[in-house]
Structures are given as C-alpha cells and as structure tokens.
Amino acid sequence: MALRNHPRVSAATRVRIKQLARDMGYTQNPEVARLMNYLRRNRAEKQLEPLAFVSRLSQEALEAMPTFNRHYRGAIARATELGYRLDYHTIGKDMTEARLGRVLQNRGVRGIIIGPQMEPEGRLNLQWDHFASVAIGYSFLQPETSRVINDKMQSVYLAMMSLKKLGYRRPALVIEQWVDDRLRNHWTGAFLSCQFRHWPADAHIPPMMHPSDRQQTVAWFKRWRPDVLLGVELAEPIQFLVEDLGLRLPRDLAFAVFDKQPDGPWVHHAGINQRSERIGQAAIDILGGYLMRNEIGLPDSPQVVSLPGVWVDGVTAPAR
C-alpha cells in the first residue's frame, strides 16, 4: 500500500518504505501493476469508477462548440475503454466551486478533467489535495496542473508553409486579442516567428487583433493587402471585407482556419484539423496513470503534452 501511495498510509511511512525499496533494488513490474490495479477496481463490485469533467460552460453550451465537444467525446470514449465513467459537472450560480468539491468527494471521485475555459486566465478552487487532475488547453491557468494541448507552434508553421507551397505570398493573422490571451499568446508567437524566418520583410504584415471592429479591419486590409487570412473565427472580418470592399472569395482573398472541423457545414474550409478527440483521449490517459499510481493532488512537475494537427486542403485556399 505504501508503494502505491495509498492515503491510508501516512506520508512519513510511505517515504520510509519507498526508500527501503530503493535500497533493496526493488523496481515495479508494470504488467503486474496493471493487473493488480484491474483486480482491485473489480474486486468489490462491477461499477465503473467515476471521473469528473468540470467546466464553467453548461453541457449544452459546450456541446454546441465543435472543438470543445470533440475534446469531451474523446475523453468519454477513452475513459470507458479504461474502465471509468466520465460525468459532466458545471460550475455556476447553482454549483459553487466549494460545493462541487464536496460533491465530488462524497461521490468517490478521485480524478478530474478540466475542460477549456472561455475566459483568459481561468481559475478553479476545488480542494485539489483530494483530486488528480488534467486540464485541456491553456485557458485554465491556476492552479498549475498537467495539461494536453494542440501544438500551436506546429499548427501555425504547418498552415503557413502549406499556404506558401500553394503560392500565397502575403499571409496575415486575424484573431481577437482575448482569444490569443486564452492560449498564452501561442497563436501570435508562432505566426510572428514563422513570418520572421520564412517570409521577406516586405511581406511582414502585423496581425489584426481587433477583427470585430469593422472600421479597423477594413483600414488594416487596405493598408497591408494580404492575399490569405489565417485565424480561428474569420466569418465576421471576412464579411466586413466582402461588403465594404467588394472582395470575391477565394479569388481576391483566400483564408484558412486553425480549427478546421472534419465534418459539418464548414468541412470545405482549408486549415488545420487539431484532431481534438485525441486531445481528450490523451487527457484521460494521463489522468488514468495518476490514479493507478495513487498520485492524488497537484503534481510537483506538471506535464504539458502537445499533440500535432494536420493540414487539410479546402476550397477557401486554392492553389495560386
């Protein structure tokens, strides 16, 4: 029990026994550990161990957001494969953080997946000493825990170099400042780095960080004349440019998205498929490892697992 970090064994005893094991040359057999973990979970009853998916968004709101919903669905699928049940929990007016923490403890929940937050620098206080946790994305800031993210640097570089191969010469980033802040400015950092290294100085277009401002967006476009836009949410700024400047898509202006959906009404867009289901799956894999080792509480050395996206051609960015 001490070697498994069981909470019924005192911290001092666990440290002492682990040191004795190291002195004796003991190493864990991973196959035996996996078998014993399975047997312990199935000895008393055949119920699936509950895990919590925690968000400030209602389940209906999250499921209406394709990427967030794919995170969630991927996590559910992997949790079921590993013998867990993933339940959705919303923090809001009727369920405070303190109350949710008590509810989860009373229900025997040891592991939490923290869903993406809409606000930058999201924070949660859930009595973390009682839970193992993994966050999805960078919008959840405090306390620091392990997380799984789309590799923004790889995604942006892949998108820009794919567009360069298609013949585009003046790419421009269009993204709201708060959206970039949610992800610790990885979008702008990756774009500016790639722009600096792979495009001539006369093609260095400053990012448009306030695309919901119609006047600013139109003035910015007239000043810099990009031939392709990159971003996450491009519908509104593109509408401004089409209506005010009479641009024709994609003849006069192409675009590619960093969050391309593999199905649905926008399947024809060019861009990066983040394979969001795999992000949810990886979050469960990390959490399952913590639970198998009884590593409860915030990790001393949080992991950050970055998963690559893939470029997908689309009619919004044809070859030039």
Secondary structure, 3 states (H helix, E strand, C coil): CCCCCCCCCCHHHHHHHHHHHHHCCCCCCHHHHHHHHHHHHHHCCCCCEEEEEEECCCHHHHHCCHHHHHHHHHHHHHHHHCCEEEEEEECECCECHHHHHHHHHHCCCCEEEECCCCCCCEECCCCHHHCEEEEECCCEEECCCEEEEECHHHHHHHHHHHHHHCCCCCEEEECCHHHHHHCCCHHHHHHHHHHHHHCCHHHCCCCECCCCCHHHHHHHHHHHCCCEEEECCCHHHHHHHHHHHCCCCCCCCEEEECCCCCCCCCCCCEEEECCHHHHHHHHHHHHHHHHHCCCCCCCCCCCEEEECCEEECCCCCCCC
